[in-house]
């Protein structure tokens, strides 16, 4: 898990036939916003005409992400790679006529970016899969176990194909909620993945057989208990390309969310949705580039760090160097005046702003001689610290020690 813990940022890519009409991926037919037939017709409009895997990988590199996760097959069952298990792929059915995953995997590896493959366990297009539309099923699993076993073989063979064709560093499963671990044979799926690649890691959506937690769109307020976690989040509202979705998060909002994730020991998996022709919407390109600029200026506070001060010591996100002798505080760019840290039981050697190296004045306030409760640390922020989030670097004379008590006498 070490590369994952150090990666901090990943880029999620939802690419599929839903980008043709610019409608919701898979859910639009499942929830009967569009007929299944009309939804599938989009496959005729999918071209990948301007798809350039190298420029995608360049953009991801520029964003500062250390891994990428791409849809190999969403709930609609349309594979983006050359599956031998059925005919439902963009290779066989669309004008793209080629494996879209392989070139991307190659370009990621050339740039030392870890490869993640999104795969939907549930497949609403497969005739042997029980569930279909929100209010209709093809059959009840228990009433036809042979049919379910046929689907099991299909599903596990596809996972095996992905294993052998791309050897992903990360398997990102989705759609596990429709069946139990036993029904999916989750243990066997995990085992087969690890037989092929003992270093592969698996997200949590394998009914308890994954390696890290995967909250989606919903931001944790308190620090998650699990050691490894990742928030996946869209840049606008949809996962795939939606022409009508202009509700983009601002770069500052994304930086704030990102620092909140890493400050609590997690990663951010930020999503983009390319168009059917393989171009990435300009707004999304811009977000990734701007985020990358900020990350590269502040790398020291990001990659080689661990979760920062626990709740209560500082009203904002922070990280710690791995030897816990340096604290990095994330302070909104517009902040000026004082910031305060409570319960810091360690001598401060130096306080500065990362990037500009400006030295900041700090003062210990209210240290009582007869008490071992540390005083408050007040740090004076410069006027107009920066346009975006600034990072205040606090170097300690020794390892961090915190007082987390209730005061008293
Ligand atoms: O691929 C993207 C989405 O299409 C997919 N995951 C991301 C990465 C996704 N969309 N929604 N969900 C996952 C959440 C599923 C919600 C559910 Fe439910 C709530 C599943 C079970 C409870 C909706 C309500 C379906 C059944 C009840």
Boltz pocket constraint, residues with backbone or C-beta under 6 A from the ligand:
constraints:
  - pocket:
      binder: B
      contacts: [[A, 25], [A, 27], [A, 174], [A, 177], [A, 216], [A, 232], [A, 239]]
      max_distance: 6.0
